[in-house]
Amino acid sequence: MEYISTRGHVKDAGSASRFTDILLAGLMPDGGLAMPMDYPRLAASDLAAMRRMNYRELALSLLSLFADDIPLADLKAIIDRTYTADIYCNARADEDPQDITPLRTLEPGLHLLALSNGPTLAFKDIAMQLLGNLFEYVLTRNGQSLNILGATSGDTGSSAEYAMRGKRGIRVFMLSPLGKMSAFQTAQMFSLQDPNIHNLAVRGVFDDCQDIVKAVSNDHAFKAKYRIGTVNSINWARVSAQIVYYFKAYFAATRHDGEAVSFSVPSGNFGNICAGHIARMMGLPIRRLILATNENDVLDEFFRTGVYRPRATAETRQTSSPSMDISKASNFERFVFDLVGRDASKVRELWTSVDRGGAFDLSGTPWFAGIADHGFVSGRSTHADRLATIRRVFERHELMIDTHTADGIKVGLEHREAGVPLICLETALPAKFAETIGEALGRAPLRPPGFENIEDLPQRSVVIEPDVQAVKDFIARHVAA
Ligand SMILES: *Cc1c(COP(=O)(O)O)cnc(C)c1O
């Protein structure tokens, strides 16, 4: 499989980009995102064979199509090491933890796909845990090391740290705003004692952290000398690892390969639902991809009107589903590349405007007229909707869901069709969002085993000024150049 850029860059003949070439990179050299040259199409016989597979077998079948420059035996070992019952230990007593992403039926035709059984209780773990093992494999093979620099307001940072802890050749420097994360999130991150994990608590807000990461990344000499990398949401391996659970859920919810299902996906950076789009392009019978946003509705606006208008950071609202509080959707460019018939010059034109802080409008174009052919519909959900949905699901189905999952269920039900199973993706566990659960249900969320007293564990972090040089000095002190 060869990879191309959404903005048209192709390497010279003889040096095509393969999976391991783009694994550690961020943007492509022309500022675009990596995409497979074409999608593998699965035949009916492939689907029939996959129906009988467990999660690890399914992951190997699918990922070997995209990562075909890793010897199959090595890829199998990486996948088998990643998707064990050990890591996905929060499954219910009546579920097989080897299932990794169990499907829970709320009522006939309405399901919840449990994706939050990983170490940080959020769906990002599923891709990130694989990324940690892939990074370690490629770095070891090439005799290289990598220093991951990131900024987090809570979720992505802890997922990355739990994926990279103890990995050979990898150090993590994670900036977070001092005192701004919840006690649970702080405990999760700061209780890690692995020597390769560095938590830097910045005296400032999340934007200060992000600005420092940008400034360090723009210092190309420093970046090269200290081998600085990221694990951001545009990473292709993260997207591809997520294709697997759409297949897993499909087979769990259907009996025959002709049946269609719809998915509802709580969305922010468009990574999760992008994987659903790719699964559909590969031939999985997905009828609708229902995109749910919270009050930060830039994506809902696009799918309703054809106008994509990323917001200024200052316009982004803080909501009770904070992991969906985004002003622009970093993976959206991947879908638009397909939507405009893979015309890279068109993508370049559209993102020239976006990169300058502008917008684009596809309404009135044949592409937008054909958007239904891609299965997408959308909706938005507010704080009041979240509270009502958390209550409704708790009362009707005796199940406690988190605020992001509530956004997905609320919008999913608005687009539910008779006779088409609806699978709502669970993206986090309620234990992480105790305050809103308290507001909705008047009680505290249950915590999975092992998380009961994490606030009491010893914590390890370094307080640092919101100063680029201070962060560079810290990295330089901890990395042998
Ligand atoms: C990251 C995240 C999302 C959004 O996922 P995208 O892939 O960015 O669209 C939704 N819910 C939770 C809990 C998350 O952590």
The ligand as a Tripos MOL2 file, in Angstrom:
@<TRIPOS>MOLECULE
LIG
   15    15     1     0     0
SMALL
NO_CHARGES

@<TRIPOS>ATOM
      1 C1        -11.4720   12.3070   21.3260 C.3       1 LIG1
      2 C2        -12.8440   12.0720   21.8270 C.ar      1 LIG1
      3 C3        -13.9760   12.2620   20.9950 C.ar      1 LIG1
      4 C4        -13.8740   12.7720   19.5770 C.3       1 LIG1
      5 O1        -13.2680   11.8590   18.7180 O.3       1 LIG1
      6 P1        -12.6580   12.3360   17.3000 P.3       1 LIG1
      7 O2        -11.9530   11.1560   16.7760 O.co2     1 LIG1
      8 O3        -11.6970   13.4640   17.6420 O.co2     1 LIG1
      9 O4        -13.7760   12.8080   16.4650 O.co2     1 LIG1
     10 C5        -15.2270   11.9400   21.5100 C.ar      1 LIG1
     11 N1        -15.3650   11.5090   22.7800 N.ar      1 LIG1
     12 C6        -14.3110   11.3310   23.6110 C.ar      1 LIG1
     13 C7        -14.5500   10.8580   24.9980 C.3       1 LIG1
     14 C8        -13.0100   11.6000   23.1670 C.ar      1 LIG1
     15 O5        -11.9800   11.4190   24.0090 O.3       1 LIG1
@<TRIPOS>BOND
     1     1     2 1
     2     2     3 ar
     3     2    14 ar
     4     3     4 1
     5     3    10 ar
     6     4     5 1
     7     5     6 1
     8     6     7 2
     9     6     8 1
    10     6     9 1
    11    10    11 ar
    12    11    12 ar
    13    12    13 1
    14    12    14 ar
    15    14    15 1
@<TRIPOS>SUBSTRUCTURE
     1 LIG1         1 GROUP 0 **** ****
